[in-house]
């Protein structure tokens, strides 16, 4: 009799639990890399810090005679032309201030500089997480980049340096590498002595729309609610966009609760800068996030006691602040920094580090912000589940409804284009982005360096109709 009653009770519990409304958060389950990529795209954002820079400076001249004399003093008898040219560069770069002197000529200039990274939306009302160094790059690097963006001053001084080279080493020519190194030294010298007025705006790039061949980039201005310090500090920033029902991604409650350990799979999503400036790719694909995958190599503790995740998954300049997912599709940290050798030494492979979700959750608790899923994301995940179950006719109306309210989300356009009968996908053909120099190795301070302290610098077109990104990454000791 007791067994019969127990069976009835269990049956009633099973029936009642089946009649409960479904939670807004689906039970965690292992996802494929494709599923993680699809679910992460709408809420993974490009974060742009734009600086409007006013510069007041004195122009510099080059003491070519002193530079030529010092160069000749360092050249050994019988040295080859290549060795003599190398001594010239060493002479100038060792102490640029000895060979540059300020004139009485004054100039006022303006420039627009942007630094770009990645981030993720974690609440329906627009809270965003990224790295601190994405929104607060090194001020000296901002100033140097502003001078480089102006260009004319450095170009004039470079001509004087070439003349000095001819005096010190007749017949020698400056190599492209030497031009770059000397130009950088000149820009740094201007940056150290000029007066700057910096006005910063932080933007989240939500996506884009296209109408009759015209591409419009959709952005939201962000307020910085809390910001830490770049590595070795707590490299996290919390931003806030105004709006509602933004796409979101789930955060793991803690690193311990995620169960992440050495050997676990991880996936890094973000916006690598090298892709953003590559003109051979379509404009649309340059605004799409990328994903790399790998394993947890280890979990380390910083000297202040908080944890970072070591991984062999690639982290590229521009990925900083982007979400790092476990195999359950929840965020376990932010892609942040790599370790490498000193100047002139090869880049160390596989030493990439992720600020753990514990630190992110600490920042959010201080602001009393609770990560939650938006209605958009609940519907979007339901549509993806229908697609996974091959119920295309159920997925399409869900995706179309979302697209009507969020036309800038490219993932929605891609799915609806594939599912709509008779509709084909036409690649976007917008105007080409302005030319930019190839990416350089990120600034480093051995043995630790940020992936993106000032990873992507450039000029942003008015109104954000097109983003023009110029990578200016310089080695520094």
C-alpha positions as CSV (number, residue, x, y, z in Angstrom):
1,X,0.0,0.0,0.0
2,X,2.8,2.4,0.9
3,X,4.6,1.6,-2.3
4,X,1.4,2.3,-4.3
5,X,0.9,5.7,-2.5
6,X,4.5,6.6,-3.2
7,X,4.1,5.8,-6.8
8,X,1.0,8.0,-7.0
9,X,2.8,10.9,-5.3
10,X,5.8,10.6,-7.8
11,X,3.4,10.5,-10.7
12,X,1.6,13.6,-9.5
13,X,5.0,15.4,-9.0
14,X,6.1,14.5,-12.5
15,X,2.8,15.7,-14.0
16,X,2.9,19.0,-12.1
17,X,6.5,19.7,-12.9
18,X,5.7,19.1,-16.6
19,X,2.9,21.7,-16.4
20,X,5.2,24.4,-15.0
21,X,6.0,27.3,-17.3
22,X,9.4,27.0,-18.8
23,X,12.1,29.1,-17.1
24,X,13.5,32.1,-19.0
25,X,16.9,30.4,-18.6
26,X,17.3,27.1,-20.4
27,X,19.0,24.2,-18.5
28,X,22.7,24.1,-19.3
29,X,23.8,21.5,-21.8
30,X,26.9,20.9,-23.8
31,X,26.9,22.9,-27.1
32,X,28.9,22.4,-30.3
33,X,31.3,25.1,-31.4
34,X,28.9,26.1,-34.1
35,X,26.1,26.5,-31.6
36,X,28.3,28.7,-29.3
37,X,29.3,30.9,-32.3
38,X,25.6,31.3,-33.4
39,X,24.4,32.2,-29.9
40,X,27.2,34.6,-29.1
41,X,27.1,36.7,-32.3
42,X,24.3,39.2,-31.5
43,X,25.6,40.1,-28.0
44,X,29.4,40.2,-28.8
45,X,30.1,43.9,-29.6
46,X,33.0,45.9,-31.1
47,X,33.9,48.5,-28.5
48,X,35.4,51.8,-29.9
49,X,37.0,54.5,-27.8
50,X,37.1,57.7,-29.9
51,X,39.3,60.6,-28.9
52,X,38.9,64.1,-30.3
53,X,42.4,65.6,-29.8
54,X,43.4,69.2,-30.0
55,X,47.2,69.7,-30.1
56,X,49.2,72.8,-29.4
57,X,52.9,72.4,-30.1
58,X,56.2,73.9,-31.0
59,X,57.8,72.6,-34.2
60,X,61.1,70.9,-34.0
61,X,64.3,71.1,-36.2
62,X,67.0,68.5,-36.6
63,X,70.6,69.3,-35.7
64,X,71.9,67.4,-38.7
65,X,75.6,68.4,-38.2
66,X,75.8,67.0,-34.7
67,X,74.0,63.9,-35.7
68,X,76.3,63.3,-38.6
69,X,79.4,64.0,-36.5
70,X,78.2,61.6,-33.7
71,X,77.5,59.0,-36.3
72,X,81.0,59.2,-37.9
73,X,82.6,58.9,-34.4
74,X,80.8,55.5,-34.0
75,X,81.8,54.1,-37.3
76,X,84.8,51.7,-37.2
77,X,87.5,52.0,-39.9
78,X,86.7,49.8,-42.9
79,X,83.0,49.3,-41.9
80,X,80.6,48.3,-44.6
81,X,77.9,50.7,-45.8
82,X,75.3,48.5,-44.0
83,X,77.2,48.7,-40.7
84,X,77.7,52.5,-41.1
85,X,73.9,52.9,-41.8
86,X,73.1,50.8,-38.7
87,X,75.4,53.0,-36.5
88,X,73.5,56.1,-37.8
89,X,70.1,54.7,-36.7
90,X,71.5,53.6,-33.3
91,X,73.0,57.0,-32.8
92,X,69.7,58.8,-33.4
93,X,67.4,56.4,-31.7
94,X,69.6,56.1,-28.6
95,X,69.0,59.8,-27.7
96,X,66.6,61.6,-30.1
97,X,66.3,64.7,-27.8
98,X,70.1,65.4,-28.4
99,X,69.4,65.9,-32.1
100,X,66.0,67.7,-32.0
101,X,65.5,71.2,-30.8
102,X,62.3,73.3,-30.5
103,X,61.8,76.3,-32.7
104,X,59.6,79.3,-32.0
105,X,57.2,78.2,-34.7
106,X,53.8,77.2,-33.1
107,X,51.1,75.1,-34.6
108,X,47.6,74.1,-33.5
109,X,46.2,70.8,-34.9
110,X,43.2,68.5,-34.4
111,X,43.0,64.8,-34.8
112,X,40.5,61.9,-34.2
113,X,41.9,58.7,-32.8
114,X,40.1,55.5,-32.0
115,X,41.1,52.4,-30.1
116,X,39.1,49.3,-30.7
117,X,38.4,46.1,-28.8
118,X,35.6,43.7,-28.0
119,X,32.9,43.4,-25.4
120,X,29.7,41.6,-24.4
121,X,26.2,42.7,-23.4
122,X,25.0,41.0,-20.2
123,X,21.7,42.6,-19.3
124,X,18.6,43.5,-21.4
125,X,18.9,47.2,-20.4
126,X,22.4,47.6,-21.8
127,X,25.2,46.8,-19.4
128,X,28.3,45.8,-21.2
129,X,31.6,44.2,-20.0
130,X,35.0,44.7,-21.6
131,X,38.6,45.2,-20.6
132,X,39.7,48.4,-18.8
133,X,42.5,49.0,-21.3
134,X,40.0,49.0,-24.2
135,X,38.2,52.1,-23.0
136,X,41.2,53.7,-21.2
137,X,44.2,53.1,-23.4
138,X,47.6,54.4,-22.4
139,X,47.4,58.2,-22.6
140,X,51.0,58.6,-24.0
141,X,50.1,56.2,-26.8
142,X,47.0,58.2,-27.6
143,X,49.1,61.4,-27.8
144,X,51.7,59.7,-30.0
145,X,49.1,58.3,-32.3
146,X,47.5,61.8,-32.6
147,X,50.8,63.2,-33.8
148,X,51.2,60.3,-36.2
149,X,47.7,60.9,-37.6
150,X,48.6,64.5,-38.4
151,X,51.6,63.2,-40.3
152,X,53.0,66.4,-41.9
153,X,55.3,67.4,-39.1
154,X,56.9,64.0,-38.9
155,X,57.3,63.9,-42.6
156,X,59.1,67.2,-42.7
157,X,61.5,66.1,-39.9
158,X,62.1,62.8,-41.6
159,X,63.4,64.6,-44.7
160,X,65.9,66.4,-42.4
161,X,66.9,63.1,-40.9
162,X,67.5,61.7,-44.4
163,X,69.8,64.7,-45.1
164,X,71.7,64.0,-41.9
165,X,72.1,60.4,-43.0
166,X,73.7,61.5,-46.3
167,X,76.2,63.7,-44.3
168,X,77.1,60.9,-41.9
169,X,77.0,58.0,-44.4
170,X,77.2,59.3,-48.0
171,X,75.1,57.3,-50.4
172,X,73.1,55.5,-47.8
173,X,69.3,55.2,-48.0
174,X,66.7,54.7,-45.3
175,X,65.1,51.3,-45.3
176,X,61.3,51.0,-44.8
177,X,62.0,49.6,-41.3
178,X,64.2,52.6,-40.5
179,X,61.6,55.1,-41.7
180,X,59.1,53.5,-39.4
181,X,61.4,53.5,-36.4
182,X,62.6,57.0,-36.9
183,X,59.1,58.3,-37.6
184,X,57.9,56.7,-34.3
185,X,60.7,58.3,-32.4
186,X,59.8,61.7,-33.8
187,X,56.1,61.3,-33.0
188,X,57.0,60.3,-29.4
189,X,59.2,63.4,-29.1
190,X,56.3,65.7,-30.2
191,X,53.9,63.9,-27.9
192,X,56.1,64.5,-24.9
193,X,56.3,68.2,-25.3
194,X,52.9,69.2,-26.9
195,X,49.8,70.3,-25.0
196,X,46.8,68.1,-25.6
197,X,43.1,68.4,-25.0
198,X,41.4,65.0,-25.1
199,X,37.7,64.4,-25.4
200,X,36.6,60.8,-25.3
201,X,33.5,58.9,-26.4
202,X,33.0,55.2,-26.0
203,X,30.8,53.5,-28.5
204,X,29.4,50.0,-28.9
205,X,29.0,48.8,-32.5
206,X,25.7,46.9,-32.6
207,X,25.8,46.0,-36.3
208,X,24.9,47.5,-39.6
209,X,22.1,47.9,-42.1
210,X,22.2,48.4,-45.8
211,X,19.8,50.3,-48.0
212,X,20.2,50.7,-51.7
213,X,23.9,50.0,-51.4
214,X,24.4,52.5,-48.5
215,X,25.8,50.9,-45.4
216,X,24.9,52.4,-42.0
217,X,26.8,51.3,-38.9
218,X,24.6,51.2,-35.8
219,X,26.3,52.3,-32.6
220,X,25.3,53.2,-29.0
221,X,27.2,55.6,-26.9
222,X,28.3,54.1,-23.6
223,X,28.8,55.5,-20.2
224,X,31.7,54.1,-18.2
225,X,30.2,52.9,-14.9
226,X,33.3,51.2,-13.4
227,X,36.8,50.8,-14.7
228,X,39.8,48.9,-13.3
229,X,43.5,49.1,-14.4
230,X,45.2,47.2,-17.2
231,X,47.3,44.2,-16.3
232,X,48.8,43.6,-13.7
233,X,45.7,45.5,-12.4
234,X,42.1,44.3,-12.5
235,X,41.6,44.8,-16.2
236,X,37.8,45.0,-16.3
237,X,35.4,47.8,-17.3
238,X,31.6,48.0,-17.0
239,X,29.8,50.2,-19.5
240,X,26.1,51.2,-19.9
241,X,24.1,51.8,-23.1
242,X,20.7,53.3,-23.0
243,X,17.9,51.1,-24.4
244,X,16.1,47.9,-23.8
245,X,15.9,44.3,-24.9
246,X,19.5,44.1,-26.1
247,X,20.9,40.7,-27.0
248,X,22.7,39.1,-24.1
249,X,25.1,36.2,-23.3
250,X,25.1,34.3,-20.0
251,X,27.8,34.7,-17.4
252,X,29.0,31.7,-15.3
253,X,28.2,32.4,-11.7
254,X,31.9,31.8,-10.8
255,X,34.9,30.0,-12.1
256,X,34.5,27.2,-9.6
257,X,30.8,26.7,-10.4
258,X,31.6,26.5,-14.1
259,X,33.8,23.4,-13.4
260,X,36.5,24.7,-15.8
261,X,39.8,23.0,-15.3
262,X,43.0,22.2,-17.2
263,X,42.1,20.5,-20.5
264,X,38.6,22.0,-20.7
265,X,37.5,23.4,-24.1
266,X,37.2,27.2,-24.4
267,X,36.1,29.5,-27.3
268,X,37.1,33.1,-27.7
269,X,34.9,35.5,-29.7
270,X,35.8,39.0,-30.7
271,X,36.9,41.4,-33.5
272,X,40.5,40.9,-34.5
273,X,41.9,44.1,-35.9
274,X,43.8,42.6,-38.7
275,X,40.5,41.5,-40.3
276,X,38.9,44.9,-39.7
277,X,41.5,46.6,-42.0
278,X,41.9,44.0,-44.6
279,X,40.3,45.5,-47.8
280,X,40.2,42.2,-49.6
281,X,37.3,41.2,-47.3
282,X,33.8,42.7,-47.8
283,X,32.8,45.4,-45.5
284,X,30.1,43.2,-44.0
285,X,32.5,40.4,-43.1
286,X,34.8,42.9,-41.4
287,X,32.0,43.8,-39.0
288,X,31.4,40.1,-38.1
289,X,32.9,38.6,-35.0
290,X,35.4,35.7,-35.2
291,X,35.9,32.7,-33.0
292,X,39.0,30.8,-32.0
293,X,39.1,27.6,-30.0
294,X,41.5,25.8,-27.7
295,X,41.9,24.3,-24.3
296,X,42.6,25.5,-20.8
297,X,46.3,25.2,-20.2
298,X,46.1,26.1,-16.5
299,X,44.5,28.4,-14.0
300,X,46.8,30.9,-12.4
301,X,46.6,33.4,-9.5
302,X,47.7,37.0,-9.8
303,X,49.7,38.5,-6.9
304,X,46.5,40.2,-5.6
305,X,44.7,36.8,-5.4
306,X,42.4,36.9,-8.3
307,X,42.5,34.3,-11.1
308,X,43.3,34.2,-14.8
309,X,42.9,31.3,-17.2
310,X,45.9,30.3,-19.4
311,X,44.8,29.0,-22.8
312,X,46.3,28.0,-26.1
313,X,43.3,29.5,-27.9
314,X,44.5,32.4,-30.1
315,X,44.0,35.9,-28.8
316,X,44.7,38.6,-31.4
317,X,44.9,42.4,-31.1
318,X,41.3,43.6,-31.2
319,X,40.0,40.5,-29.2
320,X,40.7,42.2,-25.9
321,X,37.5,42.4,-23.7
322,X,35.7,39.8,-25.8
323,X,33.9,36.8,-24.2
324,X,35.5,33.5,-23.6
325,X,33.0,30.6,-23.5
326,X,33.1,27.2,-22.0
327,X,31.5,24.2,-23.7
328,X,28.1,25.0,-22.0
329,X,28.0,28.3,-23.8
330,X,28.5,30.5,-20.7
331,X,31.1,33.2,-20.4
332,X,34.0,32.2,-18.1
333,X,36.2,35.3,-18.7
334,X,37.5,38.0,-20.9
335,X,40.3,37.7,-23.5
336,X,42.9,40.0,-22.1
337,X,46.7,39.6,-22.5
338,X,49.6,37.4,-23.7
339,X,53.1,36.8,-22.5
340,X,56.1,37.2,-24.8
341,X,59.8,37.6,-24.9
342,X,61.7,40.9,-24.7
343,X,62.3,43.2,-27.6
344,X,63.8,41.5,-30.6
345,X,62.9,38.0,-29.3
346,X,60.3,35.8,-31.0
347,X,56.7,35.8,-29.8
348,X,56.0,33.0,-27.3
349,X,53.2,30.7,-28.6
350,X,50.2,29.6,-26.6
351,X,50.7,31.8,-23.6
352,X,47.3,33.6,-23.8
353,X,45.4,34.7,-20.7
354,X,41.8,35.3,-19.8
355,X,40.6,37.5,-16.8
356,X,38.2,35.1,-15.1
357,X,34.5,35.6,-14.6
358,X,35.1,35.9,-10.8
359,X,36.6,39.4,-11.3
360,X,33.8,40.4,-13.7
361,X,31.1,39.3,-11.2
362,X,32.9,41.2,-8.4
363,X,32.7,44.4,-10.5
364,X,29.0,43.8,-11.2
365,X,28.2,43.2,-7.6
366,X,29.7,46.5,-6.6
367,X,27.3,48.2,-9.0
368,X,24.4,45.9,-7.9
369,X,24.1,44.7,-11.5
370,X,22.6,41.2,-12.0
371,X,23.3,39.6,-15.4
372,X,20.0,38.4,-17.0
373,X,18.7,37.1,-20.3
374,X,16.7,39.4,-22.6
375,X,13.5,38.6,-24.3
376,X,15.4,38.9,-27.6
377,X,17.9,36.2,-26.5
378,X,15.2,33.9,-25.2
379,X,13.4,34.0,-28.5
380,X,16.6,33.8,-30.5
381,X,17.8,30.7,-28.7
382,X,14.4,29.1,-29.1
383,X,14.6,29.8,-32.9
384,X,18.1,28.2,-33.0
385,X,16.8,25.2,-31.1
386,X,14.0,24.8,-33.7
387,X,16.6,25.0,-36.4
388,X,18.7,22.3,-34.7
389,X,15.6,20.1,-34.6
390,X,15.1,20.8,-38.3
391,X,11.8,22.7,-37.7
392,X,12.6,25.5,-40.2
393,X,8.9,26.5,-40.5
394,X,8.8,27.2,-36.7
395,X,12.2,29.0,-36.6
396,X,11.5,31.4,-39.5
397,X,8.6,33.5,-38.0
398,X,10.6,33.8,-34.7
399,X,13.6,35.1,-36.6
400,X,11.6,37.5,-38.7
401,X,9.9,39.0,-35.6
402,X,13.3,39.6,-34.1
403,X,14.7,41.1,-37.3
404,X,11.8,43.6,-37.4
405,X,12.9,45.0,-34.1
406,X,16.7,44.5,-34.5
407,X,17.5,45.0,-38.2
408,X,21.1,45.7,-37.4
409,X,21.8,42.1,-36.2
410,X,23.5,40.4,-39.1
411,X,23.0,36.9,-37.7
412,X,19.2,37.4,-38.1
413,X,19.7,38.5,-41.7
414,X,21.8,35.5,-42.4
415,X,19.3,33.0,-41.0
416,X,16.2,34.6,-42.5
417,X,17.9,34.8,-45.9
418,X,18.7,31.1,-45.8
419,X,15.2,30.2,-44.7
420,X,13.1,32.4,-46.9
421,X,12.0,30.5,-50.0
422,X,13.3,32.0,-53.3
423,X,15.5,34.5,-51.5
424,X,19.3,34.5,-52.1
425,X,22.0,36.2,-50.2
426,X,23.7,39.1,-52.0
427,X,27.2,40.0,-50.7
428,X,27.5,43.6,-49.5
429,X,29.6,45.8,-51.8
430,X,30.1,49.1,-49.9
431,X,32.8,51.7,-50.6
432,X,36.3,50.5,-49.6
433,X,37.7,51.4,-46.3
434,X,40.6,53.8,-46.4
435,X,44.0,52.3,-46.7
436,X,45.8,51.5,-43.5
437,X,49.3,50.2,-42.6
438,X,49.7,46.6,-41.7
439,X,49.3,45.7,-38.1
440,X,52.4,45.7,-35.9
441,X,53.2,43.7,-32.8
442,X,51.4,45.1,-29.8
443,X,53.2,47.3,-27.3
444,X,54.9,45.1,-24.7
445,X,56.6,45.5,-21.3
446,X,58.4,42.2,-20.8
447,X,57.5,39.7,-19.6
448,X,53.8,40.8,-19.7
449,X,52.0,42.7,-22.4
450,X,48.5,43.6,-23.1
451,X,47.0,42.3,-26.3
452,X,45.3,45.5,-26.9
453,X,46.5,48.5,-24.8
454,X,46.3,50.6,-28.0
455,X,45.7,48.0,-30.5
456,X,43.8,49.8,-33.2
457,X,44.2,53.5,-33.9
458,X,42.8,55.4,-36.7
459,X,40.3,58.0,-38.0
460,X,36.6,57.4,-37.6
461,X,34.4,58.9,-40.2
462,X,31.8,61.5,-39.1
463,X,28.5,59.9,-38.1
464,X,30.0,56.5,-38.0
465,X,28.8,55.8,-41.5
466,X,32.0,53.9,-42.2
467,X,34.7,53.0,-39.6
468,X,38.2,53.6,-40.7
469,X,40.6,51.8,-38.5
470,X,44.4,52.3,-38.6
471,X,46.4,49.9,-36.4
472,X,49.3,51.7,-34.7
473,X,51.1,49.2,-32.4
474,X,54.5,50.0,-31.2
475,X,57.1,48.1,-29.2
476,X,58.2,49.8,-26.0
477,X,60.5,48.8,-23.2
